[in-house]
């Protein structure tokens, strides 16, 4: 069932007691990706991986017609971007239930508006470098590729050790009439 464009889309800050809803959406999206051979995320998410962002109030549930349709984390720092100047909001763990296909663009619009309200220069995100379809999706929405960097841990995790995954960083400038800073080599 495609997203009802006339349905009410509501963003709710996810409280600790909504952890199961967040994990359910993430796991559904991870399973869908895995079934298509895309190694964007681990097969299942552990609560410990999202608990800190949930506790900081940076994780959101997105409801359509009163039903949980997606989730996103919008936070205000990311060490993966330490080499890039400027202030930004960072989109992490954006996932949409299959029946709500099309909601991703709404979530990205909400994240950009939230970042603008906070007065930052850009909205940034990353995805596994090999996920060409997702990279094209972000580029079609105005995000500019800002380089590829290695991260340790399984896809979707950021750890100090473990296997290395290359991710592509993307940035959407929120400053009118200016271009975003490019990464230092």
Beta strands, then each sheet from edge to edge (+ up, - down):
strand 1: 9-13
strand 2: 59-64
strand 3: 67-75
strand 4: 88-96
strand 5: 122-128
strand 6: 144-152
strand 7: 164-173
sheet 1: 1+ 2- 3+ 4- 5- 7+ 6-
end
